[in-house]
């Protein structure tokens, strides 16, 4: 169960709130992009960042001199959002058009991962999450590259999830309007892989479908 705090209590359309922690994990693991809010001298700013989850934390990485990384290292309160857009809901009236989506909001403070070996492990974990087995084949980060990279993490102890997946909600008076109504689904399809222009022809194409299930292009086309 997700924790309930004043910041995670959903007030608008509260019936769309989800409390299962697994729902939170699924949204983060499929999105892999967090929009992160910080307050700067010029005002608030939201920056999208690659993000990945390991157990109960979300991790981000960036250059040491990145303005976002510098701001987050001050351990001030921040907020992350993740969103998966699943499609349009097309109603009989303009007012009741809406969308299907899954979203998560995480509140808290970032902390810096200082140990170089742990940074290396976490960065490799992200690569493995994207393409299983790849860290056994590529050149791994060297000491200079690790020193130039900051890895930060935030706990998933304060988060909320909102899911919209309902049917068309037309007014009774509009049910006789002679227009099609229903859902227009969106699907994220992964693959097929596209080789780099300078890739030697003798190198075989790897198989990275395992993490993606029915989002892998071959399964998606069959659906």
N, C-alpha and C positions, 0 to 999 in steps of 0.2 A: 504494500500500500504506500502511495505517495504521502509525504507529510502535508499537513494542513497548517498554513500560516496566513496572516493577513495579506501577504503579498501573493500567495498562491491560490487564494480563494477566488474562484471564478464567479463573477456576479452577472455578467451579461450572457444570456443563453447558458445558464448553469447546467442545463440538462445535457449539454455536450461535453461536460467535464468527464475525464477518465481518471481513475485512481490506481489502476494497475501499473506497477513499476515496469512490467514487461512492455507495456505500450510506450513508455518513455524511452526505453532502450531501443525499440524498433524504429522509432522516429529518428533518433540520433544516428543509429547505425546505417539507416538508409539515406539520410540527408547528407551527412559528412560536411556540411557547411553551416557554420554558426554565424549569425549576425550579432556582433558584440557591441554593447553600448558603453561609452566612457564619457566623463565630463572633462572637457579641456578648457583652457583659459578663454577661448573664443566661444565656448558653448558646447552642448552635447553633440556627439558624433557617433554614428553606427557604421561599423566596418565588417564586411564579410570575411571570414577566415575558414580555411580548412580545419576541421575538428574531428576527433575520433574518441571513442569511449573504450576504456579499459576498466572493467568492473564498475566501481562506484564513482569514477571520475571522468571528466571530459578533458582532453588534452588539446592544446594548440601549440604551434611552433612558428618561429619567425626570426628574422635577423635581429641581432642585439640592439641595433640602432633604430629599429622600427618604432614609430611614435606610439603605436598601439601597445607594443610589447613594453615600452618604457612606462607607459601610463598604467598598465595592468600590474607591473612589478611593484607599484606603490601600495598594493594590497587594499585599494579602495573598493567599495561596493560596485559590482557590475551586474549586467544582465545579458543573457544569451537567449536567442530565439532560433528555433529550427522549424521549418515548414515544408511539408510535402503537399503539393497541389494534386488532387485526384480527379478533378473535373468540374464541369459546369452543371448546374441545375437549371433547366429551361422551363419556366413557368408560363402560364397563360396570360399573366400580367407582368408588365415591366417591373413593378415593385417587388415581386416575389422571386425574381431571378436571384440565384445565389451560387454557392460553390461547395464542393466536397473538398475537405482538406484534413490534414492531421498536423497539429502544431504542438510545440513544447516550449516552455519558458523556464530558464534556470537562473536562479539568483544566488549571489554569493561573492566570495573573494578568490582571486587567483593566487596561487603560490608558485614559486619557481622550483623546478627540479634541478638541483645543483650537481648531482653526481653524474659524471660523464658516461659511465657505463650504463646507468639507468636511462639517461637520455638516449643513448644508442639503442637500448632495448625497446624503448617506447616508440622511437621513430621507425625501427624495423617492424614493430608490431603493426603500425599503420600501413606500411607497405604490404605486409602479409594479409592484412584485412582487405586490401584492394586486389591483390594478385597473389594468391597462395603459392608458396614455394619460391617466390622471386628472390628473396634475400639469400637463397642458397646459390644463386647464379651471378648476381650483380656485384660490382665493387661496393663495399660498404663504406660508410663515412669514416674519414680519417680524423685524427686528433684536431687538426686545424679547422676542419669543417664543423666538428662538434663544438669547438670553442666559440665559433662565430654564430652559433645557433642557440636560441633560448627555447626551452620547453616549459610551458606553464600548465597547471592543472587547476580545476575547480571541482569541488565535490557536488554530487547529485543529491544533497541532503535537503534542498529546498527547490522544488520544481512543480510545475503544473502541466497538464496535458489537456488539450481540447480537440475533439474529433467531430467533424460534421460529415455525416454520411446518410442523411435522411432522404425521404422521398420529396416530391414536389408538394409545396404547401400553398395551394391556391385558395382564394376565398370561394365560398360556396357559390356566390353570384357569378363567378368567372368560369365555373366548370363547363358551361355550355358554349364558351368561346371556341369556335371551330379552328383550333390551331394545335399543332403537335406539341406535346409537353413530355418531359422526361429528362434523362441524364446524358451528358456528353462526356464520357470518361477520358481522362488523360493517363497515359502510361509511360513510365520511364523505361527505355529499352537500352540494355548494355550490350555493346558489341555490334557487329564483329570487329575484331582487332584490325587496325590499319597500320601496316609496317612503315617505319621511317624510310625516307627516300634513300638514305645511305646504308641501309641494312644489307648485309651480305646475303645473297640468295640461298646459301647453304644452311642458314640458321632456321630451324623449324618454328612454326607458329605455336606458342604455348597454349595451354588450356586453362583459362582462369574463370570458368563458369561456376565453380562450386559455390561461392558465396551469394550468388545472385538469383538462384531459383528460377521462378517463372519470369523474372525480369531479363534474363539472358535472351538474346535476340531470337534464337531458334525456338525457344518455348513461347515467346511472345507472339511470333508469327503464326504458330500453330493455334493460339487462342483466338 
